[in-house]
């Protein structure tokens, strides 16, 4: 059995746990606990270790879906989880106070710890329709970064599958 790995990262509340749950063929192993950092995000639960799910590609291949914790104090685990990954999916919450700064932070961090394929998914676009989605592409263009970026509903399996398939397609084209 060939086991591959894809990592989901991003700030608290971006939807990493939901993304893995929508795609996983097994029950997700989660380390969610009561959120004690309500200043950062008002959600009731937050991941403190990692989330793990699995996507079976065929009888001989599966992809481990690893979700990082979003709180900066747990960032020490990000490089550990990214090690050996096919790709990293960075999830950004469109409705966050400064979602472009979140994107900048996660790309900068993963540039230092991971030298592979990166795809960006932007969640909660419907929660702030007045904010144009183009702000991310414009920021990426200003930094000369050519990354795939998609608006996604992380509760929808097809949306999450698009992110995973983008990483796999990039590997096949390399």
Order of alpha helices (4+ residues) and beta strands (2+ residues): beta-alpha-beta-beta-beta-beta-alpha-beta-alpha-beta-alpha-beta-alpha
